[in-house]
Amino acid sequence: MMNKKKSLQIGLIGLGRMGRTHLRHLISQVKGVNVAAVADLVCRKEDFNNEFGEIPFFNDAQKILENPRIDVVVITTPTSTHKPLVEKAIHYRKHIFCEKPLDLSLEVTEELLNKAASAGVKLMLGFNRRFDPDFMQAQQSVAAGKIGRIQIIKITNRDPTIPSIEFIKTSGGMFMDFSIHDLDMARFIMNKKIVEIYAKGLVFMDKSVEEAGDIDTALITLTFEDGSYAVIDNSRKAVYGYDQRLEIFGDEGMILVDNNLYHQNILYDKNGIHKALPLNNFMARFERSYLKEMQLFTEAIQSGLPLPVSHEDIMAATTLAYAAQKSLQSGMPVKL
């Protein structure tokens, strides 16, 4: 167990959108930590220092990994780089926060988790939706039995725009890159074993997505061990904004988490009732959840408590994403 009075020395690798978000939080809003160094392959040192001040900066991640002063590495690089970076971090006995997925292979994911456990290294993936205040409240209400026995969960996750084809080609596909958040959320809310998954999908909007080997629209049905269901609908493009909704239906009531809107003003006139559109990107919608997950991760490292996303959670979500792809290809449900 680490001394609570000692600031965790953090090294961050990767300065894309997620890297910058985590870095801003670590600098200004996460207590008990110090950003000791940052590395990015393409960012210029002068540009970094102009934006973030005189934090030590490198273009080589090895400078962070081999630094004995650094306790924790935060990895926000492309998926293809996760395995070598995580392996090196384990070798140097650094605790690890890594954006999902850990790897596109189930076998490699399990191997990395086992290596971390054997080395005494704590490793957590960024399943940030668990830490959204509204979703957390919904899960706590379910756990407290406020709506009785759950029959059906409905999760809607639709992006406002299709990502670049270059991203799609390396993302691992819709289920591993996109739906994996919803699969984890279904497990998180129900806290029950999933015994079957059935996935359907197609290319509805952009044929270049199909040419890249992916889909842009999906529907997933999960069956839990008690016979209850979860239904997940995903789309790469919703013209009205970032659509993130959750409905939980039980025999004593319902929980509804609606979209976050740009504002709460509602205009009533002779033509109808007019509301603002949903927020238009995941960074704005889940800003609070990215902060909360990093706060809880660093607190767990400092206190020696279990991580809020376990190795079992990581393997389960990755297995479900893998099984969804298998179901899509076979056209049949997959037993788990």
Phi and psi in degrees as a GROMACS rama.xvg file:
@    title "Ramachandran Plot"
@    xaxis  label "Phi"
@    yaxis  label "Psi"
@TYPE xy
-83.6643  151.746  MET-2
-65.7846  123.087  ASN-3
-62.3241  -26.0549  LYS-4
-78.3796  -16.2535  LYS-5
-86.0108  127.077  LYS-6
-67.4744  134.79  SER-7
-68.2184  130.947  LEU-8
-92.2807  117.281  GLN-9
-106.323  135.708  ILE-10
-116.214  126.848  GLY-11
-109.375  132.805  LEU-12
-120.229  114.713  ILE-13
110.258  121.781  GLY-14
-120.537  43.3252  LEU-15
-78.8991  -160.302  GLY-16
-60.2173  -44.852  ARG-17
-69.2571  -39.1105  MET-18
-60.4399  -44.629  GLY-19
-65.5932  -38.3865  ARG-20
-62.725  -50.9854  THR-21
-62.3464  -38.3995  HIS-22
-64.3475  -44.5107  LEU-23
-60.085  -42.1153  ARG-24
-64.9599  -44.8978  HIS-25
-63.7836  -35.4762  LEU-26
-70.6542  -40.4027  ILE-27
-118.196  -19.4847  SER-28
-129.115  -9.15186  GLN-29
-100.635  119.05  VAL-30
-79.9095  151.657  LYS-31
76.4568  18.5597  GLY-32
-131.192  158.625  VAL-33
-136.901  127.159  ASN-34
-78.6583  106.374  VAL-35
-85.785  -25.8909  ALA-36
-168.924  154.964  ALA-37
-134.34  142.55  VAL-38
-133.21  141.046  ALA-39
-152.554  140.069  ASP-40
-67.8515  -35.4241  LEU-41
-112.904  -21.2736  VAL-42
-65.6358  141.36  CYS-43
-85.2294  140.965  ARG-44
-57.2129  -41.7671  LYS-45
-62.8959  -41.2071  GLU-46
-65.277  -42.1295  ASP-47
-61.8769  -48.6445  PHE-48
-65.7921  -32.1912  ASN-49
-64.5492  -32.8378  ASN-50
-88.4169  -38.3822  GLU-51
-120.91  1.92688  PHE-52
88.4262  -164.182  GLY-53
-89.4798  44.5113  GLU-54
-75.2605  134.976  ILE-55
-54.1414  130.717  PRO-56
-131.252  141.301  PHE-57
-138.689  155.341  PHE-58
-92.569  -3.906  ASN-59
-117.414  115.687  ASP-60
-62.8977  -23.9227  ALA-61
-59.3779  -30.3033  GLN-62
-61.9794  -32.0178  LYS-63
-80.8286  -46.2123  ILE-64
-62.0753  -36.0906  LEU-65
-91.5622  -0.644275  GLU-66
-76.1  115.378  ASN-67
-68.2196  -17.144  PRO-68
-77.3224  -21.2126  ARG-69
-85.4656  127.502  ILE-70
-90.9653  -35.4198  ASP-71
-135.539  139.809  VAL-72
-114.727  138.748  VAL-73
-109.832  117.887  VAL-74
-108.22  115.122  ILE-75
-129.226  39.7689  THR-76
-96.3354  173.5  THR-77
-58.4832  152.815  PRO-78
-53.7293  -39.1079  THR-79
-62.729  -18.1977  SER-80
-95.9424  -8.53583  THR-81
-61.3715  -47.3119  HIS-82
-57.8686  -54.3617  LYS-83
-63.7  -36.0555  PRO-84
-68.9342  -42.1004  LEU-85
-65.1705  -42.1867  VAL-86
-59.8245  -42.2479  GLU-87
-67.9524  -39.8691  LYS-88
-62.1707  -39.9186  ALA-89
-63.4802  -43.1869  ILE-90
-58.0082  -39.9474  HIS-91
-90.3807  7.90733  TYR-92
60.2189  44.2816  ARG-93
-99.3226  136.132  LYS-94
-68.6752  153.333  HIS-95
-133.02  129.68  ILE-96
-112.63  125.621  PHE-97
-131.742  137.256  CYS-98
-67.7692  151.039  GLU-99
-77.7572  159.745  LYS-100
-80.3537  161.923  PRO-101
-64.7491  -42.5215  LEU-102
-161.72  159.921  ASP-103
-80.3532  -9.31793  LEU-104
-103.038  132.947  SER-105
-62.1496  -41.9372  LEU-106
-63.7751  -43.8164  GLU-107
-67.3093  -40.0238  VAL-108
-57.8836  -47.7944  THR-109
-64.298  -40.7095  GLU-110
-60.7577  -44.8579  GLU-111
-66.1909  -40.7365  LEU-112
-63.1872  -40.9967  LEU-113
-66.2192  -40.2621  ASN-114
-62.7862  -42.7765  LYS-115
-63.36  -44.9747  ALA-116
-61.4779  -43.1615  ALA-117
-64.9027  -32.0881  SER-118
-87.5971  -3.42041  ALA-119
73.9983  22.2181  GLY-120
-96.4111  129.994  VAL-121
-84.5938  130.782  LYS-122
-132.13  125.815  LEU-123
-132.584  141.676  MET-124
-98.5259  156.178  LEU-125
-86.7435  73.1504  GLY-126
-88.0811  77.1612  PHE-127
-69.0079  -25.1006  ASN-128
-62.4544  -27.4668  ARG-129
-56.5434  -26.8051  ARG-130
-103.041  3.70803  PHE-131
-64.8217  129.443  ASP-132
-55.3435  -39.6373  PRO-133
-68.8851  -42.3931  ASP-134
-69.5614  -37.1082  PHE-135
-62.571  -41.6489  MET-136
-63.2341  -39.7314  GLN-137
-62.5782  -44.0406  ALA-138
-63.7143  -40.7371  GLN-139
-66.2744  -35.56  GLN-140
-66.9639  -39.9325  SER-141
-63.5808  -46.834  VAL-142
-61.4717  -31.2806  ALA-143
-83.0767  -1.6233  ALA-144
74.6889  22.9313  GLY-145
-68.3851  -23.2428  LYS-146
-120.275  24.1968  ILE-147
71.881  -146.97  GLY-148
-80.4714  131.564  ARG-149
-81.1562  132.324  ILE-150
-102.371  -47.3505  GLN-151
-141.817  136.458  ILE-152
-113.015  135.246  ILE-153
-119.827  124.824  LYS-154
-120.615  125.447  ILE-155
-111.752  128.014  THR-156
-139.917  105.162  ASN-157
-132.644  126.407  ARG-158
-78.1979  155.653  ASP-159
-77.3582  -28.2325  PRO-160
-143.63  150.32  THR-161
-71.3043  131.263  ILE-162
-68.4402  172.234  PRO-163
-63.1339  149.572  SER-164
-63.3376  -32.614  ILE-165
-60.91  -40.6753  GLU-166
-66.5135  -46.049  PHE-167
-58.7815  -37.9192  ILE-168
-63.6434  -26.1597  LYS-169
-114.658  1.95939  THR-170
-79.2017  -19.0149  SER-171
96.2799  -0.725879  GLY-172
94.6864  167.607  GLY-173
-57.0655  -43.0129  MET-174
-69.5344  -41.8687  PHE-175
-77.7194  -32.3644  MET-176
-91.9574  -34.7815  ASP-177
-114.006  -59.6658  PHE-178
-69.3023  -19.7532  SER-179
-57.8139  -32.365  ILE-180
-63.3437  -41.8447  HIS-181
-73.0745  -35.7859  ASP-182
-63.538  -41.1996  LEU-183
-66.0432  -40.535  ASP-184
-61.7879  -40.9983  MET-185
-60.8535  -43.6306  ALA-186
-65.7402  -42.2149  ARG-187
-60.9757  -43.5623  PHE-188
-71.0092  -44.4109  ILE-189
-84.8853  -30.3379  MET-190
53.5646  41.8411  ASN-191
-136.374  158.658  LYS-192
-73.8338  136.503  LYS-193
-92.932  127.365  ILE-194
-107.145  -13.5686  VAL-195
-154.504  144.82  GLU-196
-134.528  138.671  ILE-197
-134.891  120.692  TYR-198
-123.141  134.569  ALA-199
-122.517  148.919  LYS-200
-164.066  159.125  GLY-201
-158.739  169.606  LEU-202
-98.2028  113.302  VAL-203
-106.968  -28.0582  PHE-204
-115.436  -31.7066  MET-205
-144.661  110.76  ASP-206
-64.4905  -23.2329  LYS-207
-66.4552  -25.2552  SER-208
-65.0941  -42.7113  VAL-209
-63.6355  -40.7912  GLU-210
-63.7588  -27.2554  GLU-211
-84.0273  -1.6411  ALA-212
88.1362  21.1359  GLY-213
-127.245  -178.461  ASP-214
-123.874  164.05  ILE-215
-119.042  -3.5463  ASP-216
-140.748  135.197  THR-217
-148.131  151.78  ALA-218
-133.317  126.955  LEU-219
-124.437  133.622  ILE-220
-116.274  128.731  THR-221
-112.793  141.055  LEU-222
-115.881  125.683  THR-223
-89.3474  168.256  PHE-224
-61.953  -23.4735  GLU-225
-94.6715  6.6028  ASP-226
91.3011  -4.00729  GLY-227
-76.2754  167.799  SER-228
-127.524  156.928  TYR-229
-129.331  138.426  ALA-230
-121.836  126.001  VAL-231
-119.784  126.465  ILE-232
-118.154  132.929  ASP-233
-126.433  142.668  ASN-234
-145.308  144.316  SER-235
-80.526  -10.8573  ARG-236
-150.233  113.796  LYS-237
-119.632  115.249  ALA-238
-65.3584  -16.5344  VAL-239
-96.2768  -2.39478  TYR-240
133.817  -169.696  GLY-241
-84.862  106.677  TYR-242
-97.9814  108.067  ASP-243
-130.67  98.6418  GLN-244
-130.282  153.388  ARG-245
-141.002  131.903  LEU-246
-131.193  129.758  GLU-247
-122.639  119.74  ILE-248
-112.495  122.156  PHE-249
-124.108  176.126  GLY-250
-77.7304  -4.25833  ASP-251
-124.45  15.8895  GLU-252
151.692  -168.831  GLY-253
-143.609  146.711  MET-254
-115.321  130.891  ILE-255
-125.034  125.569  LEU-256
-111.722  113.131  VAL-257
-94.2339  179.192  ASP-258
-68.4917  149.756  ASN-259
-82.6221  126.877  ASN-260
-101.878  164.762  LEU-261
-64.1587  -31.798  TYR-262
-157.944  168.413  HIS-263
-104.364  9.35212  GLN-264
-70.5766  132.981  ASN-265
-121.427  123.049  ILE-266
-99.122  124.825  LEU-267
-108.514  124.638  TYR-268
-146.701  -173.482  ASP-269
-67.1966  -15.7643  LYS-270
-92.9282  -10.9491  ASN-271
145.618  -164.6  GLY-272
-113.238  126.814  ILE-273
-121.049  126.945  HIS-274
-123.492  164.04  LYS-275
-71.0253  159.157  ALA-276
-78.0007  161.448  LEU-277
-63.9524  158.248  PRO-278
-53.5751  152.181  LEU-279
-103.58  8.03755  ASN-280
-158.781  160.114  ASN-281
-69.9086  -26.6983  PHE-282
-65.4809  -41.3163  MET-283
-72.3326  -43.6023  ALA-284
-64.3774  -40.1212  ARG-285
-112.185  24.5883  PHE-286
-53.5198  -46.536  GLU-287
-67.6157  -33.6644  ARG-288
-72.5787  -34.4126  SER-289
-64.2263  -39.2165  TYR-290
-65.7222  -47.1208  LEU-291
-63.1021  -41.7186  LYS-292
-64.6496  -36.5709  GLU-293
-71.7279  -37.3905  MET-294
-61.3639  -46.6631  GLN-295
-70.4045  -34.9662  LEU-296
-62.6004  -50.6866  PHE-297
-67.6835  -35.2043  THR-298
-62.8899  -39.5711  GLU-299
-65.0906  -38.8558  ALA-300
-64.2421  -44.7291  ILE-301
-68.4672  -36.3569  GLN-302
-92.3113  -16.4178  SER-303
80.9332  8.71926  GLY-304
-78.8636  161.578  LEU-305
-60.1459  148.623  PRO-306
-68.9435  148.14  LEU-307
-72.0093  -13.8047  PRO-308
-122.69  113.913  VAL-309
-86.4847  168.661  SER-310
-60.8338  -36.0863  HIS-311
-62.6917  -40.7443  GLU-312
-62.1787  -42.9383  ASP-313
-63.1953  -48.0461  ILE-314
-65.2026  -39.603  MET-315
-64.7199  -47.3166  ALA-316
-63.7428  -41.2369  ALA-317
-66.292  -41.0819  THR-318
-62.8112  -41.6475  THR-319
-64.2716  -41.4584  LEU-320
-63.7081  -41.1026  ALA-321
-63.7577  -43.3234  TYR-322
-67.9859  -33.1476  ALA-323
-62.6953  -41.7343  ALA-324
-64.1944  -40.5584  GLN-325
-63.5489  -40.4777  LYS-326
-65.2863  -42.6033  SER-327
-59.0274  -43.755  LEU-328
-70.7281  -34.639  GLN-329
-89.1394  -21.483  SER-330
74.9579  14.7699  GLY-331
-128.531  154.742  MET-332
-63.7188  152.167  PRO-333
-116.469  124.546  VAL-334
-78.8387  144.936  LYS-335
